[in-house]
Amino acid sequence: MHHAGICFYQDGKEILSFVTQQFESTFQIEGQVLNGNLICFIVLQTLIVQMPLLVALVTGDLISGETAQGTVRFY
């Protein structure tokens, strides 16, 4: 089992209540809601914050590497 799977298995109810706290006052949630779709949704929502930083880091590294090799002067 992956590390994320272990975390969701142990702390799933707390994570689920954190995600659905806005809806619990309006809707009645019954049954097993913690499934693969919800786990993927939570993981992708956390990546939305990190993706611009990762793109900036990779782009900066690429440009600095090309500058160090001298290929940017060629362009």
C-alpha positions in Angstrom: 0.0 0.0 0.0 1.3 3.5 -0.9 2.0 6.1 1.8 -1.0 8.2 0.7 -3.2 5.1 0.9 -2.1 4.5 4.4 -2.8 8.1 5.4 -6.2 8.0 3.9 -6.9 4.6 5.5 -5.9 5.9 9.0 -7.2 9.5 8.9 -9.9 9.1 6.2 -12.8 10.2 8.4 -11.0 13.4 9.5 -10.0 14.3 6.0 -13.5 13.6 4.7 -15.1 15.8 7.4 -12.7 18.6 6.5 -13.5 18.3 2.8 -17.3 18.1 3.3 -17.7 20.5 6.3 -19.4 23.1 4.0 -22.0 20.6 2.7 -22.8 18.9 6.0 -25.1 21.6 7.2 -27.1 21.5 3.9 -26.9 17.9 2.8 -27.2 14.6 4.5 -24.4 12.3 3.6 -25.0 8.6 3.9 -22.9 5.6 2.9 -19.2 5.2 2.0 -18.1 8.4 0.5 -14.3 7.9 0.9 -13.4 6.1 -2.4 -10.8 6.4 -5.1 -12.5 9.3 -6.9 -12.5 11.4 -3.7 -8.9 10.6 -3.0 -7.8 11.6 -6.5 -9.8 14.8 -6.2 -8.1 15.7 -2.9 -4.6 14.9 -4.3 -5.3 16.9 -7.5 -6.6 19.9 -5.5 -3.4 20.0 -3.5 -1.3 19.9 -6.7 -3.1 22.9 -8.1 -1.3 25.0 -5.6 2.1 23.5 -6.2 2.1 23.2 -10.0 2.9 26.9 -10.8 5.9 26.7 -8.5 7.1 23.5 -10.1 6.8 25.0 -13.6 8.7 28.1 -12.6 11.5 26.0 -11.0 11.9 23.7 -14.0 11.7 26.6 -16.5 14.3 28.5 -14.5 16.6 25.5 -14.4 16.3 24.9 -18.1 17.0 28.5 -19.0 20.0 28.7 -16.7 21.4 25.4 -18.0 21.1 26.6 -21.6 22.7 29.9 -20.6 25.6 28.1 -18.9 26.2 26.0 -22.0 26.1 29.0 -24.3 23.2 27.9 -26.5 21.1 31.0 -25.5 23.7 33.3 -27.2 23.3 31.2 -30.4 19.6 32.2 -30.5 
